[in-house]
Amino acid sequence: MKTIKYIIYKEGKYYISQSLNVDVASFGSTVEEAKANLKEALDLYFEDAPARKNYQKINESLIGELSINI
């Protein structure tokens, strides 16, 4: 069993859920739906044995926010 770290953010009317360990994302109308849909997408992704090599273990994660002039 592997631990997956993910983030969820709102974009428009949907919540986007994105894995940090592999390049897999999903979405939903609620936070709970976005999380459940991400789990389903990850289960499908990892059904492919070669995809398991893409897993990157993350020991610690932080989220931050910066302001920049653009």
Steps between C-alpha positions, in 0.01 A plus 500: 500500500629847408411835652382763253526868580262727313364852487149621430423849375195669356498605136174653384217286629710182537752372752819370338686218676860443400744232613849615594656152468400434137354711221133415561215743563122499514216730603156511659219729603597464867827442686385149591409419139834635374686282752297188412551562128875541553514168687315331213734659243805386700365145532457487122841657440681248719323202337769540233806333653756723319325809640598389851859599417385864476407517869717750688503476877447834673605510865383853575280746319425866556265734322566871472390810324714775347412833346687600185479798268393403150 
